[in-house]
Amino acid sequence: MIKSRLAVCAALGVVLVGSSTVAFGQDTTVKMGVTDGNDAEELNLEIVGQVQNSAPGVSPATSIQYGYLSYLRGLPVFTGVPNESTALFTFYTDTTTTQVINDGPIRVIDRKGTLTIYKDSAPNGNFADPNSFRDGTPILVADLHQQVILDTTTSAFTARNLNTITSTRPLEAAGKLGHSGGQFRTIISGHLNTTSAPSAYMAGYTVP
């Protein structure tokens, strides 16, 4: 009887570990990616973009972040020389500032908002027109919490986005990006632009 129970427990352990990253002593972030509906892969992408923040004194403060995917595991992402005008996948993030904390030269900014990733069958990204990065077909929508850590001395910053998927749609034969309720993190590095628009330049990547 004891051997039988141990066998059942072992089998359940294999099923649980094989279907997600949930395991004793680990976090509960679900691995996601382009999937055919059976085995989900880790969502692995890289982004290049720009930022436009609301003017000082505006309340509530807002920040939009937009650009394109420079890498998406398993799929071609450009129709020609890699840049915004040939990108097949774009993103647009719309956020509102919820908290700002100053610590010497360091400023910590918390935001909440929405991330949308688009498939653009007719690439036309143009950083002079942020809306050009959201005129495709939405393939993933996620709620996000963003923490930005800004060095006010150098104007360099890093950011961490925790994205929780609210909807996703198939990418034809390639499957879809993750599943509703799944989470993934994005790590971003950037630099403020104090002379003119945009407010900042940024690039980043996902981590499990």
C-alpha positions as CSV (number, residue, x, y, z in Angstrom):
1,M,0.0,0.0,0.0
2,I,2.8,2.4,0.9
3,K,4.7,1.7,-2.4
4,S,1.4,2.2,-4.3
5,R,0.9,5.6,-2.7
6,L,4.4,6.7,-3.3
7,A,4.0,5.7,-7.0
8,V,0.9,7.9,-7.3
9,C,2.6,10.8,-5.6
10,A,5.6,10.5,-8.0
11,A,3.3,10.5,-11.0
12,L,1.5,13.6,-9.8
13,G,4.8,15.3,-9.3
14,V,5.8,14.7,-12.9
15,V,2.5,16.0,-14.2
16,L,2.7,19.2,-12.1
17,V,6.3,20.0,-12.9
18,G,5.8,19.2,-16.6
19,S,2.8,21.5,-17.0
20,S,4.2,24.7,-15.3
21,T,7.1,26.1,-13.4
22,V,5.4,25.6,-10.1
23,A,7.6,23.6,-7.8
24,F,8.5,23.7,-4.1
25,G,10.9,26.5,-3.4
26,Q,10.3,28.2,-6.7
27,D,8.0,31.1,-7.7
28,T,4.7,30.5,-9.5
29,T,5.4,32.3,-12.8
30,V,4.0,30.2,-15.6
31,K,6.2,29.5,-18.6
32,M,4.6,30.7,-21.8
33,G,5.3,31.2,-25.5
34,V,4.2,30.5,-29.0
35,T,2.3,27.2,-28.5
36,D,0.1,24.9,-30.5
37,G,-2.2,24.4,-27.5
38,N,-0.3,21.5,-26.1
39,D,3.1,22.2,-24.7
40,A,3.7,25.8,-23.8
41,E,7.1,27.2,-24.3
42,E,8.8,30.0,-22.5
43,L,7.7,33.4,-23.9
44,N,11.0,34.7,-25.2
45,L,11.1,38.1,-26.9
46,E,13.2,41.3,-27.1
47,I,11.9,44.8,-27.6
48,V,13.3,48.2,-28.9
49,G,11.3,51.3,-28.2
50,Q,10.8,54.9,-27.1
51,V,8.9,56.6,-24.3
52,Q,6.7,59.6,-24.2
53,N,5.9,61.0,-20.7
54,S,3.2,63.5,-19.8
55,A,4.4,67.1,-19.2
56,P,5.6,68.0,-15.7
57,G,2.8,69.0,-13.4
58,V,0.1,67.0,-15.2
59,S,-1.9,64.9,-12.8
60,P,-2.2,62.0,-13.0
61,A,1.2,61.6,-14.7
62,T,1.1,59.2,-17.7
63,S,3.7,57.4,-19.8
64,I,3.3,55.6,-23.1
65,Q,6.0,53.2,-24.3
66,Y,6.0,51.9,-27.8
67,G,8.1,50.1,-30.4
68,Y,8.7,46.8,-31.9
69,L,9.8,43.2,-31.2
70,S,13.4,42.7,-32.4
71,Y,13.2,39.0,-31.5
72,L,10.4,36.4,-30.9
73,R,11.6,32.9,-30.5
74,G,10.5,30.7,-33.4
75,L,9.1,33.4,-35.7
76,P,10.5,35.8,-38.2
77,V,10.1,39.4,-37.0
78,F,11.2,41.6,-39.9
79,T,10.4,41.8,-43.6
80,G,13.8,43.5,-44.4
81,V,16.7,45.3,-42.7
82,P,15.9,45.2,-39.0
83,N,14.3,48.4,-37.9
84,E,10.9,49.8,-36.9
85,S,9.6,50.2,-40.5
86,T,10.0,46.4,-41.2
87,A,8.9,45.0,-37.9
88,L,6.1,42.4,-38.1
89,F,5.4,42.6,-34.3
90,T,4.9,45.9,-32.4
91,F,3.9,46.9,-28.9
92,Y,2.2,49.8,-27.1
93,T,2.1,50.3,-23.4
94,D,-0.2,52.8,-21.7
95,T,0.5,53.6,-18.1
96,T,-0.4,55.9,-15.2
97,T,2.0,56.8,-12.4
98,T,0.9,55.6,-9.0
99,Q,3.8,56.5,-6.8
100,V,7.2,58.3,-6.9
101,I,9.9,58.0,-4.2
102,N,13.1,60.0,-4.2
103,D,16.2,58.5,-2.5
104,G,19.1,60.9,-3.0
105,P,20.0,60.8,-6.8
106,I,17.7,57.8,-7.3
107,R,14.0,58.2,-8.2
108,V,11.7,55.2,-8.0
109,I,8.5,55.4,-10.1
110,D,5.7,52.9,-9.9
111,R,3.1,52.7,-12.7
112,K,0.2,50.5,-13.7
113,G,-1.3,50.1,-17.1
114,T,-1.8,47.9,-20.1
115,L,0.6,46.2,-22.6
116,T,-0.6,45.2,-26.1
117,I,1.5,43.3,-28.6
118,Y,0.3,43.5,-32.3
119,K,0.9,41.6,-35.4
120,D,1.3,44.1,-38.3
121,S,1.0,42.4,-41.7
122,A,1.8,45.7,-43.4
123,P,4.8,47.1,-41.3
124,N,4.9,50.8,-41.1
125,G,6.4,51.6,-37.7
126,N,7.5,55.2,-37.3
127,F,8.8,56.6,-34.1
128,A,7.6,60.1,-35.1
129,D,4.1,58.6,-34.9
130,P,3.5,56.4,-31.7
131,N,0.1,55.3,-33.1
132,S,1.9,53.5,-36.0
133,F,2.9,50.9,-33.4
134,R,-0.7,50.0,-32.6
135,D,-2.4,49.8,-36.0
136,G,-2.0,46.0,-36.3
137,T,-4.0,43.1,-35.0
138,P,-3.8,42.6,-31.2
139,I,-2.3,39.2,-30.4
140,L,-1.7,39.7,-26.6
141,V,-3.1,42.1,-24.0
142,A,-1.7,42.2,-20.5
143,D,-2.2,44.2,-17.3
144,L,1.2,45.4,-16.0
145,H,2.9,46.8,-12.9
146,Q,6.0,48.7,-13.7
147,Q,8.8,49.9,-11.4
148,V,11.3,52.3,-12.9
149,I,14.6,53.1,-11.1
150,L,16.1,56.4,-12.5
151,D,19.5,57.7,-11.8
152,T,18.8,61.5,-11.9
153,T,22.6,62.2,-12.2
154,T,23.2,60.2,-15.3
155,S,19.6,60.0,-16.7
156,A,20.0,56.3,-17.1
157,F,17.2,54.0,-15.9
158,T,16.1,50.4,-15.5
159,A,12.6,49.1,-15.3
160,R,10.9,45.9,-14.4
161,N,7.4,45.0,-15.8
162,L,5.3,42.3,-14.3
163,N,2.8,41.4,-17.1
164,T,-0.4,39.4,-16.4
165,I,-2.0,38.2,-19.7
166,T,-5.7,39.1,-20.0
167,S,-6.3,37.9,-23.5
168,T,-4.3,36.2,-26.3
169,R,-5.2,35.0,-29.8
170,P,-3.7,32.4,-32.2
171,L,-0.9,33.3,-34.6
172,E,-2.2,31.1,-37.4
173,A,-0.1,27.9,-37.6
174,A,2.4,29.2,-35.0
175,G,0.0,29.0,-32.1
176,K,-0.4,31.8,-29.6
177,L,1.5,33.8,-27.0
178,G,0.9,32.3,-23.6
179,H,-2.5,32.0,-22.1
180,S,-5.0,34.1,-20.2
181,G,-3.9,34.5,-16.5
182,G,-0.2,33.7,-17.3
183,Q,2.5,36.0,-16.2
184,F,5.9,37.1,-17.6
185,R,8.5,39.7,-16.7
186,T,10.2,42.3,-18.9
187,I,13.5,43.9,-18.0
188,I,14.2,47.2,-19.6
189,S,17.2,49.6,-19.8
190,G,17.0,53.1,-21.1
191,H,18.1,56.7,-21.1
192,L,16.2,59.9,-20.7
193,N,16.2,62.4,-23.5
194,T,16.1,65.9,-22.0
195,T,16.4,68.0,-25.2
196,S,13.2,67.1,-27.2
197,A,10.8,64.3,-27.9
198,P,10.8,61.4,-27.2
199,S,11.1,61.4,-23.4
200,A,13.4,58.4,-23.4
201,Y,14.9,55.6,-25.4
202,M,14.6,52.0,-24.2
203,A,15.3,48.3,-25.0
204,G,14.6,45.1,-23.1
205,Y,13.8,41.4,-22.9
206,T,11.6,38.9,-21.2
207,V,12.7,36.7,-18.3
208,P,10.9,33.6,-16.9
